[in-house]
């Protein structure tokens, strides 16, 4: 009788455990994530698209950089909520980092179709189109973004970059000058502005802009540089900052005729 009773208890536990997982899966998912930092287990159990999105964002940051987990998290978030704002945008950024510009643009287009109010997506699509060589499309996107956020230094700088690629140095100088009124010490704006001035033949002004860019770039930390390029591997921050400083110095040498 005791043996039969023990087997009954074991069977009860075996059946009860899956039932507990079903009933408390979200509580367990939160525990696995917040207490154990086990992303895979939390993603498997959760029915919360918000939690999946949070896990993705954590792994798409310098705090815990893991793009494979970020990708899985965003896919899971969409599976749980087809219309959620954010996961498609982040997947678009991941595709952009991989150099898959067609997939990146398609994902951003989907985000805008579902959430036309999400104007930040225009900035991302401007970058994608710019790197893909669609300069007219990129110009339109950055203009749209700046209509929404007229104080964005990155918007001014990257629209200037697009004008520069178009050979429209006058507009590149104009839009970066407008950005420098707001952010006079920004080394990115100063560099793009100087390049436009150099190509307009205004070498003395270009030299001044590059000198200022060099001074302020020297004050940047690798983390400062990384903050301007969210989503990039933190291991590359120092290399990226060094390359930025080298570009400024090369441009300064050109302005000085060296």
Secondary structure, DSSP 4 states (H G I P E B T S, - for coil): -HHHHHHHHHHHHHHHHHHHHHHTHHHHHHHHHHTT--HHHHHHH---HHHHHHHHHHHTSTTS--HHHHHHHHHHHHHH-TT-SSHHHHHHHHHHHHT-HHHHHHHHHHHHHH-TT-THHHHHHHHHHHHHT-HHHHHHHHHHHHHH-TT-HHHHHHHHHHHHHHT-HHHHHHHHHHHHHH-TT-HHHHHHHHHHHHHTT-HHHHHHHHHHHHHHHHT--HHHHHHTSTTS-GGGHHHHHHHHHHHHHHHHHHHTT-
